[in-house]
Amino acid sequence: DLHSFPTRRSSDLEIKTKKYTVKLTSKGKAVKKAKLKLIVKGKKYAAKTNSKGKATFNLSKLTKKGKFKATILYMGDKKHYMSYKNVKLTVK
């Protein structure tokens, strides 16, 4: 199963609140209670999906302004394979 991590156009995101939310789905259905990791500039952030498959990362450690490459990682479970998505974050 592949998981989708919806992002804005061209995978760009403006972070003003220092939070980043993703939705994890499998075959169109939300994946609940899944542990996700976001890696930005070598720093790891963790979040867990809610009943709607949404997980919010608190990016308080990301203090510099600029564009950053990041990877969202799901390690999988008994029903789902591991998956990842590379995204671009813009901090203003």
Residue frames relative to the residue before (quaternion, step in Angstrom):
aa qw qx qy qz dx dy dz
D 1.0000 0.0000 0.0000 0.0000 0.00 0.00 0.00
L 0.2594 -0.7443 0.5931 0.1642 3.54 -1.02 0.78
H 0.2757 -0.7597 0.5724 0.1383 3.54 -1.10 0.69
S 0.2781 -0.7673 0.5507 0.1749 3.56 -0.95 0.78
F 0.1253 -0.7459 0.6511 0.0636 3.51 -1.12 0.79
P 0.2024 -0.8159 0.5262 0.1283 3.60 0.12 1.22
T 0.0226 -0.7802 0.6251 -0.0030 3.52 -1.04 0.83
R 0.6223 -0.5276 0.4120 0.4058 3.53 -1.27 0.18
R 0.7683 -0.3613 0.2638 0.4577 3.56 -1.33 0.18
S 0.8505 0.0498 -0.0924 0.5154 3.56 -0.91 1.00
S 0.5380 -0.6513 0.3811 0.3756 3.58 1.19 0.53
D 0.4592 0.6604 -0.4689 0.3650 3.61 1.12 0.56
L 0.0241 -0.7892 0.6132 -0.0231 3.54 -1.08 0.74
E 0.2434 -0.7348 0.6105 0.1675 3.55 -0.97 0.83
I 0.1569 -0.7927 0.5849 0.0694 3.55 -0.68 1.08
K 0.0346 -0.7983 0.6012 -0.0048 3.55 -0.55 1.15
T 0.7355 0.3883 -0.2189 0.5102 3.57 1.07 -0.71
K 0.4238 -0.7202 0.4417 0.3264 3.56 1.32 0.03
K 0.5877 0.5024 -0.4022 0.4903 3.56 1.04 0.83
Y 0.1030 -0.7762 0.6208 0.0378 3.54 -1.13 0.69
T 0.1221 -0.8129 0.5690 0.0239 3.57 -0.69 1.12
V 0.0551 -0.7778 0.6261 0.0085 3.55 -1.02 0.89
K 0.2598 -0.7350 0.5990 0.1827 3.55 -1.30 0.31
L 0.2022 -0.7810 0.5849 0.0837 3.56 -0.83 1.05
T 0.0440 0.8054 -0.5871 0.0691 3.58 -0.69 1.11
S 0.1175 -0.7467 0.6493 0.0843 3.50 -1.32 0.44
K 0.8294 -0.0667 -0.0179 0.5543 3.57 -0.60 1.18
G 0.7309 -0.4525 0.2232 0.4595 3.57 1.01 0.85
K 0.6652 0.4712 -0.3017 0.4944 3.60 1.27 -0.08
A 0.5509 -0.6291 0.4478 0.3165 3.55 -1.11 0.78
V 0.2886 -0.7169 0.6072 0.1844 3.55 -1.11 0.77
K 0.2235 -0.8160 0.5264 0.0844 3.57 -0.50 1.25
K 0.8656 0.1460 -0.1218 0.4633 3.54 -1.30 0.61
A 0.3783 0.7175 -0.4937 0.3135 3.58 1.06 0.75
K 0.3498 -0.7239 0.5570 0.2079 3.55 -1.03 0.80
L 0.0746 -0.7969 0.5994 -0.0043 3.55 -0.83 1.10
K 0.1760 -0.7510 0.6232 0.1288 3.54 -1.25 0.49
L 0.1449 -0.7369 0.6541 0.0901 3.53 -1.19 0.70
I 0.1012 -0.7991 0.5919 0.0297 3.57 -0.76 1.04
V 0.0556 0.7787 -0.6169 0.1001 3.56 -0.68 1.21
K 0.8452 -0.0772 0.0130 0.5286 3.59 -0.71 1.13
G 0.7307 -0.4441 0.2302 0.4646 3.58 0.95 0.87
K 0.6156 0.5221 -0.3545 0.4720 3.58 1.26 -0.12
K 0.2598 -0.7811 0.5551 0.1191 3.55 -0.96 0.94
Y 0.1002 -0.7598 0.6415 0.0332 3.52 -1.06 0.90
A 0.1877 -0.7948 0.5700 0.0905 3.59 -0.98 0.81
A 0.0516 0.7681 -0.6372 0.0364 3.53 -1.21 0.63
K 0.2590 -0.7478 0.5937 0.1457 3.54 -1.27 0.47
T 0.4657 -0.6917 0.4727 0.2850 3.59 -0.93 0.86
N 0.3972 -0.6949 0.5503 0.2376 3.53 -1.20 0.65
S 0.7708 -0.3594 0.2503 0.4627 3.60 -1.26 -0.24
K 0.6883 0.4414 -0.2744 0.5060 3.59 1.25 -0.37
G 0.5662 -0.6268 0.3667 0.3900 3.59 1.29 0.14
K 0.5511 0.6199 -0.3925 0.3976 3.60 1.26 0.18
A 0.0689 -0.7720 0.6316 0.0189 3.54 -1.09 0.86
T 0.1620 -0.7888 0.5885 0.0721 3.58 -0.95 0.90
F 0.2250 -0.7667 0.5927 0.1013 3.54 -0.82 1.10
N 0.2834 -0.7259 0.6034 0.1694 3.57 -1.00 0.89
L 0.1419 -0.8403 0.5224 0.0287 3.57 -0.44 1.24
S 0.1447 0.8415 -0.5089 0.1099 3.58 1.00 0.77
K 0.6342 0.5384 -0.3362 0.4415 3.64 1.13 -0.52
L 0.6119 0.5410 -0.3463 0.4616 3.59 1.24 -0.36
T 0.0073 -0.8690 0.4924 -0.0492 3.57 0.07 1.32
K 0.6589 0.5123 -0.3195 0.4487 3.61 1.14 -0.48
K 0.4285 -0.6657 0.5474 0.2711 3.53 -1.21 0.65
G 0.4786 0.6667 -0.4881 0.2969 3.55 -1.16 0.58
K 0.5522 -0.5706 0.4818 0.3707 3.52 -1.37 -0.23
F 0.0670 -0.8087 0.5842 -0.0143 3.53 -0.91 0.96
K 0.3499 -0.6759 0.6004 0.2454 3.52 -1.17 0.65
A 0.0184 -0.8008 0.5982 -0.0237 3.56 -0.98 0.85
T 0.2243 -0.7497 0.6068 0.1394 3.54 -1.29 0.42
I 0.2033 -0.7354 0.6357 0.1178 3.54 -0.97 0.96
L 0.0905 -0.8303 0.5495 -0.0225 3.55 -0.73 1.12
Y 0.0500 -0.7526 0.6563 0.0162 3.56 -1.02 0.94
M 0.3261 -0.7974 0.4785 0.1698 3.57 -0.53 1.13
G 0.5164 -0.6633 0.4105 0.3533 3.60 1.24 -0.14
D 0.1572 -0.7535 0.6273 0.1180 3.52 -1.39 0.02
K 0.7910 -0.3089 0.2130 0.4833 3.61 -1.21 -0.35
K 0.7521 0.3935 -0.2004 0.4893 3.59 1.11 -0.68
H 0.7908 0.2878 -0.1148 0.5279 3.59 1.16 -0.58
Y 0.4507 -0.6738 0.5212 0.2670 3.54 -1.11 0.75
M 0.6070 -0.5257 0.4494 0.3914 3.53 -1.32 0.33
S 0.0695 0.7874 -0.6119 0.0276 3.58 -1.12 0.64
Y 0.0911 -0.7806 0.6159 0.0548 3.54 -1.30 0.36
K 0.1107 -0.7635 0.6304 0.0856 3.54 -1.32 0.32
N 0.3015 -0.7258 0.5915 0.1802 3.54 -1.01 0.90
V 0.0211 -0.7993 0.5999 -0.0297 3.59 -0.89 0.95
K 0.3385 -0.6946 0.5886 0.2378 3.55 -1.35 0.21
L 0.1417 -0.7780 0.6090 0.0615 3.56 -0.92 0.95
T 0.1428 -0.7666 0.6200 0.0866 3.58 -1.04 0.79
V 0.1026 -0.7845 0.6108 0.0311 3.56 -0.68 1.13
K 0.1168 -0.8075 0.5770 0.0361 3.57 -0.73 1.12
